[in-house]
Amino acid sequence: MKSGLIVYVVGKEPSNWDADFGKKTIKQNIRADLVEIITTQTGHFDVLDAWRSLIIRGMKQVTCRIGEFTPNGALALTGRELRLCG
């Protein structure tokens, strides 16, 4: 079953942050076929928008986690995982 992860980022991203690199880093640490990150840079406006994008691309199991930027500018996942479907 294909799985997707939505990371809802709280706070403002650093000016030098690269969304594509952030997705690759998260995919290495978390088991997910596709990752969508919600920030002002990524183009997703809310969780429903990112969820729809993953469902359209064939993801059967979608979960959501909160992310925040560390003082050194890295994106870190926090808290629990919320299963949205699957």
N, C-alpha and C positions, 0 to 999 in steps of 0.2 A: 504494500500500500504506500503510495507516494505521500510524503508529509511536507508541510510547509510551516514556517515559523514567522510570526509577525513580532517585531521588536518596536515597542512604542517608547520613544526616547523622550525623557523629561529633561528640560533645560535646553539651553542653546548649544549647538555644536561648535567646536573650535573652528576658526577660520581656515585652518590647514587640513581639516578632516576630509577624507575621501570615502564616499559612501560605498563604492565598489570594493575597496579594500576592507571596509568594515564588514560587508556581507561575506567576503571570503574568509575573514578571520572567524566570524561566528560559525560559518558552515564547518570549519575545521574542528571546532570545539563542541558543537551540538549536532545531533543526528537530525538533519532536515535536508530534503531535496532542494527546496527553494526557500530563500529568506527575503522578507520585505522589511525595510526599516522605515519608520515614520519619523521624519524630521522636517524642518523647513526646506532642506535641500533636496529631498528625495522625490517630491512630487505627489506623495500620498497625503491626503488631507486628514484621514482618520482611520480607525481600525476597520470599519466596514469597507472602505475603498481598497485597502490592502488585502482584506479577506476575499473580496470579489476577484481581485487580480489573481490570487492563488487558486481559487476554485476554477476560474476560467482556464487556467493552465494545467488542470488535471489533478490538483492536490486533493486527496480524500480525507486526510487528517490535518487539521490546522490548529496550531496553538499560538498563544500570545504571551509575551513576557515584557516586563518593563526594563528599559535600559537607561543608563546614565553615563555621562562622561566623567572619567577620573581626572584628578588634577594634571596628569601628564598627557591628557587628550585622548586616551583610549576609551573605547566603548565597552562598558561592563554590564552584564545582565544581572538584575537584582530580583529578589522576591520569588514568588511562586509562579508556576505555569498554569495558564487557563486554557483548557481545551475548548475550542470554538465549534469544531465539528469532527466527526470521524470516530 
